[in-house]
Amino acid sequence: MRWDNLGDNPAAAAETALFGTDAVTTRTFDTPEFRGITFHEVRARSIVNRVPGASRMPFEWTVNPYRGCTHACVYCFARKTHSYLDLDTGLGFDSQIVVKINAPELLRRRLASHRWQGAHIAMGTNVDCYQRAEGRYRLMPGIIAALRDHANPFSILTKGTLILRDLDLIVQAAEVTEVGISVSVGFTDQELWRTIEPGTPSPQRRLDVVRTLGEHGIGCGVLMAPVVPFLGDRPEQLRDTVRAVAEAGATSVTPLVLHLRPGAREWFFTWLRQHHPHLVGRYERMYADGPYAPTWYQRRITRQVHEFAAEFGIGPSRRGAPRRIPVPDEPALAGAAEQLTFL
């Protein structure tokens, strides 16, 4: 494994290596929740990562305590990053998890540096920081505590219910700095959830997280992602999802149509051939020009979700509301219908 090439730019490995081979400990745990999963515990050299300049993200810094994700979402855009470690982007991404065990201490050191200017830090924009591994490694309490102690603004995007374990810390942080929490719920269809997001809590449990956060004064937006063409995009499906999001008390809802980057694309099509072979041709045509669905389709979904959101009394975040995590990799849609936003 090219452990020295953990950075997103393998060509610059000599300058971007986050740790060396002597810093890796591999473990397996014979418990039901971790059976079949291998953890590579590493002592990282850095934890606050600058977002590449070419990215569409409106924030500049991220913290990712894990690589790989046991949520096993077949469409996950982060699958490609596992290839930088010479790890498989399919089953390997789901079962070979890199854990940066010194993430909290590294973050605290960075925040204390005179060079750090207190910029917003986004979490959960690569893989979920509240995936199953967090239940064992408990990295997020130290990370949130460091951000709280330095009054550093941050946001978290998650599909994990484990975030409620850290609710007290999040409430404390929100008293001293800008905190934004968003939960990802692309659909409420139970059969689609079981096959396409097999390692995640159910959509209803995620909406319970939204509800609980709101009850404790933490406004929570919902990233309605992904909207899955031909499987989760019928108007009645979109309406049911938006209604459930509204009933959970979400402050906003933002749709994001499925996009298929290299790494995720191959794995998604493997899943599609197994579960919905009759749709393979339609997907090949829809995504023939790249990782994104056609602009006309994205506009249609955005318009429909916007209309349903208005019907149920939710919409774009209000001025002065807590910052939400921005939509990852949303393509520019010139002249598109107004996008609901987390910002």
HELIX and SHEET records of a PDB file:
HELIX    1   1 TRP A    3  ASN A    5  5                                   3    
HELIX    2   2 PRO A   10  ALA A   12  5                                   3    
HELIX    3   3 ALA A   13  THR A   16  1                                   4    
HELIX    4   4 THR A   21  ALA A   23  5                                   3    
HELIX    5   5 PRO A   32  PHE A   34  5                                   3    
HELIX    6   6 PHE A   77  LEU A   85  5                                   9    
HELIX    7   7 LEU A   91  SER A   95  1                                   5    
HELIX    8   8 ALA A  103  ALA A  112  1                                  10    
HELIX    9   9 GLU A  134  TYR A  137  1                                   4    
HELIX   10  10 MET A  140  ASP A  149  1                                  10    
HELIX   11  11 THR A  161  ASP A  166  5                                   6    
HELIX   12  12 LEU A  167  ALA A  174  1                                   8    
HELIX   13  13 GLN A  190  ILE A  196  1                                   7    
HELIX   14  14 PRO A  203  GLU A  215  1                                  13    
HELIX   15  15 PRO A  235  GLU A  247  1                                  13    
HELIX   16  16 ALA A  264  HIS A  275  1                                  12    
HELIX   17  17 PRO A  277  LEU A  279  5                                   3    
HELIX   18  18 VAL A  280  MET A  286  1                                   7    
HELIX   19  19 THR A  295  PHE A  312  1                                  18    
SHEET    1   A 4 VAL A  24  THR A  28  0                                        
SHEET    2   A 4 THR A  38  VAL A  42 -1                                        
SHEET    3   A 4 GLN A  96  LYS A 100  1                                        
SHEET    4   A 4 TYR A  66  ARG A  67 -1                                        
SHEET    1   B 7 VAL A  48  ARG A  50  0                                        
SHEET    2   B 7 TRP A  61  VAL A  63 -1                                        
SHEET    3   B 7 ILE A 121  MET A 123  1                                        
SHEET    4   B 7 PHE A 154  THR A 158  1                                        
SHEET    5   B 7 VAL A 179  SER A 184  1                                        
SHEET    6   B 7 CYS A 220  VAL A 227  1                                        
SHEET    7   B 7 VAL A 253  VAL A 257  1                                        
END                                                                             
